[in-house]
Amino acid sequence: MSKSFSHLLSPGRIGSMELRNRIFMSPMGSNLAEPDGFCGDRLAQYYAARAKGGAAMVIMGSVGVAYPRGSGNQMQVAISDDKYIPGLAKVAEAVHAHGCKIAVQLQHAGAIAVNEPLRGMPLLVPSTPTQKDFDWPVDLTPQENKDMFEVFFQPGVKIEYQEASEDDIEWLIDAFAEAAVRAKAAGIDGVEIHAGHGYILSAFLSPSSNKRTDRWGGTLENRARLLVEIVRRIRTAVGPDYPVWFRIDGVEHLKNDGITIDDAIAATKLGVAAGADAVHVTMYADASKGISFTEAHTVQQPGKYVPYAAAIKANVDVPVITVGRVEPELADAYIAQGKFDFLAMARKLLADDELPNKLMAGRPDLIRPCIYCYTCISQIFLGSHTRCAVNARTGFEQSTGIEPAASRKKVMVIGGGPAGMEVARVATLRGHDVQLFEASDRLGGTAFFSSIVYPENGKLIDYLQAQLHELEIPTHLQTRVTPELVRGMKPDAIVVATGARRASVKVPGYDLAHVLSGDELREMVTGKLGASVKRKLNLRWRLMINTGKRIGLLNNNRVINKLSERFLPLGEHVLIYGGGLVGVEVAEFLAERHRKVTLIEPGPAFGKELMIVRRWRIMDSLRKLGVRMLKECELIEIKPGKASYRTGNGQIQTIRADTVIMALGAEPSGSDLTEHMKAICSEVHCVGDADELGYIEGAVRNGHRVARAI
């Protein structure tokens, strides 16, 4: 055991359940169920991977106690009938095979359920909700709007609400209790009652959504009554020794009338008195706002829930679980300080299912990092199953195993970005003899530049470089691959991973000194000054950049990010042409550095390559930073200090532009080199942005696939 994580990796207990460490897989809706709510092999392997990776317990998220009623996801796991017990037992068996415990999170989604409207049934709620305007559809692409909402406009589909009667409440309590009995029969080790995230128990707890005047509303004791009665009924049904706990919001954020920490403490005391063995502290926010999904429950701010968990722990004598972007080092310290007892990891265990084992081996440096891009949760909004941008196996465990190669091959990888490094990693693990060649003097490709703008991407580069070192993969920097080099190496397979190229967008004035292409901006920030950038920079800035490069300051993305807060050779008014992933991230980066930014996008939506949950956050940030955003507009001319564009209705407008950044024109670069290599080698592959623009997720997924095929 690593001494650095002695508290996090120490054994623990919830009720009668003994746990090998303090790391849980957090409950998450995965959409990995089979049709009609059954568990199948892909779900079993998804959880088994985290069990094998060393987690003490996996918690199956959002398991429907009344399925198809109250189901929060279209492909939700069900536990509403005895017919589901065999599938659940199969998942439990797969998890237990690796010495891990398993719990199911019992849930009824209430007003957030998706299946009732499609079946012509009303949504069960404590009180009819007050209708709100949702701000997040405006930031969806036309296709996403269609995918998310088209089904609700079909004939016969309607959204109606049913305020829960006494009979409905009794039925609901029974549904939770019967589900717990089925979980126990299936060999599940415990149950978590979901009383958070706006689902029906949370809706009863919150004064924002519970306006009742009977015994189920009004005072905190009345609003918590449903949770308390469910805990009692489950305890009676499963006996005194079966672990039962609940998940609760420490606060409802972005609401003036929601759950407060005092409410959460009082409700937790009542739930524990009713027989709960633990409490799992989370957080929720106003779901009408796109920013809410990263303010709460898939939180962007590290450790945001810890104060709420600590406040609740100070008031109860049962273990406290919490979640929400807590790094292992801090979790170890917080457990030692008594702020909570167990850490549930969600995104971290999707990014690296072996995280606990790597901590136990004393190798945290080998943990594949989550980059908080929200690829995982964004899938649920679009009706797809969870996946991960940095871990190609997540959600695809059945079909992506890294198997030994049938024969050992000599493999040449051309390009040291994420795609090339992932190919090298996986191909080496399969037993191939791999060498990687990179034309520049650093690994990371364009992801290195993106890590300056979005630092989380830098952690992925660090991880992949550590993998190359750990696997002793020969890496040749500042080496341009020539036909002579290839013939000398005589590879059995070549992988072209040279990334994207950026063609110039030839708007009149594109070659003026204050106009930068994407490549020129990268050269400027990273210190690799090509001829065109040198021409556009004055002597003072060239000297500063060359000095920074010479003394090593520009070799570290974190240092460059910090320096850019004070030194950035761009004018006060910056126009960015192209509102895709690159454009919106650069706009946020520059606006935070006090530039007045205008973002022009020819298409109908901004940030379309970003996953929607992250897009909601960055668009909210751009609006708060005062970035002017113009969609369906075309840049038509650039002049010194200004630029003209055509609006969607044909009007010509002129704005000030001290600096213009062209964030359009990216295209795959690998076709020509791939064809040239085919003349030398019989097996040639092209991956990542060299083959098709897919950014980090596409690079990792494509690289993983090709490496498995060699």
N, C-alpha and C positions, 0 to 999 in steps of 0.2 A: 504494500500500500504506500502510495506517495504521501510523505508527511505533510506536503503542502495542502492536501485535501482530506486531512484526517477526520474532520467533522462531517463533511459532505459524503465521505465514503464509509462512515461508521454505520453499523447496523441500527435499525430502528424498529418501531412497533406501532401499529394502529389496532387498538383493541387486542384481539387474539392473534392477529396476523403479524408474523415476524418478517422483516424486510432486510435484504442484504446490504443496502446502502440507502441514501436519502434522495436518490434521483428517480423520478417517475416520468414516464411518457405522458404528457398532458393530454386530456381528452380533446379530440378534434373531430369534427365532421369530416369524413374522407370521401364520401360518395363512391366507396369501393364495394358496397354491398351488391349482391346479385339482385336480379329483378324480384320484386315483391318482398324485399327486406331480408332475404336469406344471406347467411355467411357462406362464403366459398373459399377456394384455395388462395385466391389473390389477397383476400383480407387476412387469412391465417398467416400467409408469408409476410405480409406487411407488418403485422405485430410481432411475429416471430423474429424478424430481423432486429427489432429494437430489444427484444428479450435476449437474443444472442449477444447483442452489443453491450450488455451489462446493466441495463436498467433494473431497478429493484421491482418496479411494477409498471405495467402498461394499463392505461385506462381507456377503454373503448368509448369514444365520444359520441354523444347525441344518439342514444339507443332508444327507439320509440316505444313507449309503454302502451300506446293506444294505436299504433300504426294500423292502417294508413292515416288515421286521424292524428293531428298534432305533429306531423312529421316536418322537421325543419329543412331537410334536404330531399331531393327527388330520389336519390339512391341511398336511403338511410337504412341502417341496420334496425331490425325490428325485434321486439321481445314481448309482443302483445298476444302471443298464442303459443301453446305447447309445441306446435310444429317447428318453431324456431330453435328449440333446445338442442337438437343434434348438431346444427351448424355452429352454435355458440360453443358447444362442448368441443368441437373440432378446433376452434380457435384457442380455447383454453388449453387443450392438450399440446398444441404447437408451442404455446408460450411456456407452459410448465416444463417442456422438454429442455429448456435452457435455464432452469432454476429460477424463473421469474414469476412473480405473482401477476394476476390479472383482475381488473375490476371493470364493471360496466357503468356508464353514466346514464342514469334513467332520466328521460326527458319527454316533455310535452311542450311544443313550441308556442301554443296559444295563438296570439295575434300574428306571429311570424311564420306560422305553418304555411306550407306551399301546396299541399295536396287537396285540402278542403275546397278551395275555390274551383279547382279543376274537376272536382266531383260534385259540384253544386251544393256543397255543405257550408254552413256558417262557421266562422272562426270563433273558438271558445275563448272568452275574455272575462276579466272581473267586471269591467265597465266598458261601454262603447268608447273607443278611442276618439280623441279630438283629432280631426284631420289636419295634417301639416303638409306644407309644400316641401318636397324633397329637393335638395340642391345638387345631388350627385348625378342625375341622369344627363345634365348638360355637358358633362365631361366624358361621356361615353361616345364611342364611334357609332355611326349609323348601324353597322352590323351588330355591335354589342347591344344596342337598344333593341334591335330586332330579336336577338337571341334571348334576351332577358324578359321582354315584355310581350312579344307576339302571342305567346300561348294564352295570356290572360285576356286577349281580345277575341278569342274564338267564341262561336255561338254557345250559349249555355253557361259560360264562365262568368261568375260574378263574385264580388267580395262583399260578404255580409258578416255581421257580428252577432254572437249569441252571448248575452250576459249570463254567466253561470248561475244556474238555480241550485237549490239545496241538493236536488237529485243529481245534477251534473257534478257537483263537488264531491258527493259521495262516490259516484262512478269513478271520478278521477283519483281519489284516494285509493280505492280498490285497485285501479289499474296499476298504480305504482307498487302497491303491496304484492300483487300477483306477479308483476315483473320481477321483483326481488326474489320471490320464491323460485321462479324459473331460472334466474341467474344462479342461485344456489344449487339447483338440480343439475345445471349444466357444468358444474365444477368451477364456476367463477368464484374468486376468493373474496369478493366484497362488492358493494354497490355504492355509487356516488349519486346523490339526488341533485339534479341540476336546478338550482334556485337562483340562477343569475342570467345575465345576457339578454334580458327582455323576454325570456320565455315565460310560461304561464305562472310559475311560482314567483319569479321575479316581478311579474306584473302585479300579482297580489301584494307583494311586499312594498312596492313603490307607491308613494302618495301621488306620483305623477300619473299613474295609469289606473290606480284603484280609488274610485270615487264612491264606493259603496257606503251605505249607512247602516248595514246590518252587522251581524257578528263577524263578518269576514272583511270589514273595512273600517276606516276611521283611525283608531289608535294603533300604535305599533303592535300591541298584543293581538289585536284583531287581524291586522294585515299579515302577521306572521302565523296566524292560526292554521292556515292550510299546510305550510311547511311542517309545523309541529305535529299536526295530525297524521301527515304522511310518515314522518319519522316514527311516531308511535305505532302506526299500523304495520309498518315494515318490521319494526322490532318485534312485535307480537308474532308476526308471520314467520320470521326466520330464526327466532330464538335469541338468547342473550349473548351468544358467542360469535355470531356472524358479523363481520365488520360492516358498518353502515356510517356514512358521513354525507355531508352536503357541500355544494359549492355556492358561494354567496358573493354578491357585489359589495366591495368595501365602500364604494360610492358610485353614484351615477353622475358622470361628468357631463358638462355642457347643458345641464338642466338646473333650473332654479327651484324645482319642486320635487326632485328625485330622492333616491335613497342617500342618506348621509352616513358617515362613519358611526355616529351614535345609533342610528337605526340598525346598522350591520352588527354592532356589538350587542345590542339588546336582542335582536333576532337570533344571533348565534347562541347567546346564553339560553334562550328558550329551547332552541333545537338540541343543544347538548343536554339540557335537563330532561328532554323527551327521550333521550337514549342514543344520540349520535356519538360516534367514537372519535370524530375529527371534524375539521372544517377546512375547506379549500377556498382561499380568498382570491377573488378576481376583481374585475371592474367592468363597468358598462358605460355607454354614452348615448346621446341622442342619435338614434339611427337615421333620422332625416337628413343628417349632415354627413357628407362623404368623409370628412376629416375624422369622424367618430371611430371609424374602423381601425385607425392607427393611434387614436388617443386612448382607446380602451379595447380590451380583450385580444387584440393583436398589436400590442402597444409598440410605439417607436421609441419612446423615452426609456432608457435602461433603468430597471429597478423601480419603476413607478408605483408598483403595488406594495412594495416592502413596508412603507410606513403604515398602511392599512392592515397588513398582516400582523405587524408588531403590535398595533393597538388592540387588535382582537386577541392576540395571544396573551396580552397582559390581563385579559379579563376572563379567560377560560382555562380549564385544567386538562384539555385534550390537545393532541398534536394539531399543529397548524401547517397546512400546505399552502404554498403560493407559487406564482408563475409570473412570466412577463419580463423576458430579456434580462436575466440576471446571470452574469458571467460566473463560471465555477469558482474562481478565486474569491469573489465577493460572497457567493452563496456559502462557502465554507466559513467565512468570517461572520456572516449574519447568523448562521446556525450556532456558532460558538457564542455569539452575543445574546442568543435567546430570542431573536426576532421572528424566527419561524423554525419549523422542524424538518420539513421536506420541501424540495424544489421540484416542481413539475416543469419539464422542458417540452416545448412544442416544436417550434421551428428548428431549434438546435438539433433535435433528434431526427428531424427529416433531413437536415443537411448532413449529419453524420450519425448513423445508428450505432456506431461503435464508440461514441464519445465516453461513456462511463468506463469501458475497458481501457481506453487510452489514458484516462486519468489514473486508473488503478495501476497501469504499467509505468506511470511517471512520465508519459509522453504527451502532454497537452499540446506540444508544438506540432503534432501530427493530426490534430483535430481539423476536419474540414469545416470552415466557418459558414454560418448563415450570413448572407449579405443583406438580409431584410429588404428584399425586392418584392415580397408579397406574391410571388408566383403561386405559392401553395394555396393560400386562402382565396385568391382571385378566381381559381378554377370553380369553386363552389358557386359563385355568383353566376357563372355561365353554364352551370349544370354538368360540368365535367368533374373528373376525380382529381384528387390532390396529386401534385407532382412538385419537384424541387428544381430550381435553376442550377444549383451547384452539385446535386447528386442525381445522376441520371437513373439510378435504380429505384428511387422513392416512387411508390405507386406502381412500379413495374417489376417488382421483385421476381415474379415468375419467369420473366423473359429476358432478364438482363444479367444473369449470372456470369461471373468472370471465370471461365473454364480454361484448363490448360490447353494450349494449342496442340493440334495434331502433329505438327512438326515445327521445329525451331527455325525461325527465319531471321535474316539480317534486315532490319527495318531502318530506313532513313526518314526522319521527320523534318520537313522544311518549314520553319516558322515556330517561334517560341511564345505565341500568345496562348490563351486558355485552351483553344482547340488542340494545338500542337502538344502542349504539355499534358493534356488529358489523354491523348493518343499514346504518348510515350509512357505514361504511368500505367495505363491498362494493358498495353501490349507487353510491357515488361513483366507485369504480374502474370500474364499468360505464358511467360517463358521465352519470349522473343528477345533477340539481341538488338537493342534499340540505340540509335544515336540521334541527337537533336541538333539542328543547325539553325542559328538565328543571325540575320544580317546585321542587326544593330548590336549595341554594347550592353543591352539589358533584356531580360525576359519580361513578358507581360503584354507585348504588342500594344494595341490601342487601349486595352484595359488598364495599362499603366496611367495613361492620360485620364481616363474616366475615373480612376481612383483618386486623382487630385480633386476632381469636381465632386465625386461621391466616394468618400474614403473607405466605405465598407468593401468596395471592389478590391482594394489593395490587400485585404486579408485573404482573399481567394488566391491572388497572385503569390502571396507569401506561402500559403499552403501548398500550391502546386510546385513552387520552387523547392520547398522542403521535401516533397515527394521525390523529385528528381535526385536530390542529394541522398535521401534515405535509400533509394533503390539503386544508387550508384550508376545513374544513366549519364553517359558521356554527353556533355553539352558544349557546343562550339559557338561562342559568341563572335560577333564581327566577322562572320564567315558567310560569304555569298556563295550559294551552291551553283557550280558550273557543270557543264557536261563532263569535263575532265575529272572533277571531283567525284561525280557519280560513277563514272567508269572505273575510277581507282578504288572506290569502296565496294563496288559490285553488290548493291543491295538486292534482296529478294523482293522487297516491297518498298514503295515510296509513298509518303503521305504529304501532300501539299497543304500547308496550313498558313498561308501568307496573308490572311485577313482580307479586308476590303481596300479598294482604292477609291479615291475621291476625285471624280472628274470635275473640272471647273464649270460652274454655272455661268455661262457667258452673257450675263446682263451687261448692257452698256455701262462702262466704268468699273467692271470687275477687277481690272488690273491696276487700279489706282493704289497709291501707297497706304491709304487708310482702310483698305479692304483685305480681309484675311480669309483664306480658305480654311477648312477644318484642319488640313494637314499643317498649314502655316501656323495656326494657333497652337497646335500640339508642339511644333518645333520651338516656338517662342517660349512656351511654358516649361518644356523639358530641357531646353538649352541646346537642342540639336538644330542649329541654324543653317538652313539651306540658303542657296543663292537668292531666292526671291524674298525670303524673310530678311536677310541682311540688307537688301535694297530698301525694305520698308521701315527699318528701324534706324533711328539716329545713332550717332556714335556713342552717346552716353549710355543708351540702353544696351547696345551691343557689348560694351565694356562690362556693364553690370552682369549681364547674362553669362558672358564668357568667364568672368571671375567666379560666379556662382557655380558654373559647371566645373571649372578647374579645381576648386577647393572641395568639391563633392556635395555641395548643398542641393544641387538639382538631380541627385541620384536617389533621393528619398521623397516619395510622394507626400508624406506627412509634412515634411519640411517645406516643400513647395507650396502646399496648401496654406501653411502658416505665413510664409513669406508673401503670398499673394494678397494677404490682407493689407499689406503696406506698399508693396511694389508690384505694379501691374501696368505694362505699357499700352494702356487703352484709354481712349477719350472718355469724357464724362457721359456723353450720350451714345449708347451702343445699340445698333440695330442688328438683330439676328434674323437671318432669312432661313427659315426651316424650323418648324415647330414639332419635330419628332423627338425621340428620346434624347438625342444629343442636344438639340436646340433648347428644350425645356430645362435640362440639367445645367447647361451653360448659363441660361438666363437666371436661374436661381443662384448659381455660384456668383455671377457678376452683380446681381442686385444686392446680395448680402455684402458685397464689397463696395456698396454705395454708388454703383453706376445706375444711370437712368436708362432702363432697358425697354426696347420695343421688340416684340416677337411677332414676326409675320409668317403665316403658314398658308400655302396655296390650297391645302385640302380643308375638309370640313371639321377636323378635330385635332387637338393638340396631344402630343405624347402617345400616339397610338401604339407605339412599340412597348410602352411601359405597361406592366400589369395594372389592372384597374384600381386596386386598393392603393398601391403606391402612387398612381396617377392622381387619385383624389387628394392625396396629401400634398403632392408637389404643386398641383394647381391651386390649392388653398394657399400654399406658401407664396406662389407668384402673385396672387391677388393681394395678399397682405403686404408684400414687398413693393407693391405699386407697379408691377410690370404691366405695360400696355400690350395686350394680346389681340392680334388682328388675324382672323381666319378667313379662308376663301378670298385671299388677296394675293396679288402678283407683283413682285418687285420688277419695275420696268426700267429704272435708270438710277445710277449712282453718280453723284458729283461731289466735289470737295465739300465736306461738312454737311451734306444733305442727301436725301434719296427720295425717289418718287415711286409710288405704288398705285395699282389699280384695284379698286374695291370690287366686291362681287356684283354690284349693280353698275359697274363701268365708270365710276367716278375716279378721277386722278387726284391723289393727295400727295403732299410733300411734307417731310418731317426732317428734323435735325438728326444728323448721324455723324458724330465725330469718328466713330469706328464702325465698320460693317463686318459682320462675321457670317460667312456663307456656310450654313449647316445642312446643305442639301448636296446631292450628287454622289452619295456612297453607292458602290456597286462591287460585286464579287471580283476578286483579282486573279483567281487561280486557273482560269480556263487555258490561257496560253501556256503557262508553265506546265500544267498537267499534260497537255498534248505533247510538249517537248520531251517530258520525262517518259512518256509512253514509247517514244522512239528508242529509249535506252533500256527500260525495265518493263517486264511483262505485267507487273501488278502495280498499278498506280491509283491512289485514292485522292480525292480533294475534300477537305472538311472545313467546317466553321464558316466564317464570313467569306473565305476564299471561294466557297461553293455556293452559299446562299446566305443572305443577311439574316442572322438570327441572334446576334449580340451574345451575351454571356451564356444564356440558357441554350441557345442553338449551338454555340461552340462546344459546350460541355457534352450535351446530348449527342450531337453528331460525332464528336471525337470518340466518345465511349462506344457508340455503335460501330464505327469503322474499326476501332481497335479490336473489338470482339470478332470482326469478320476476317481479319488478317490471318 
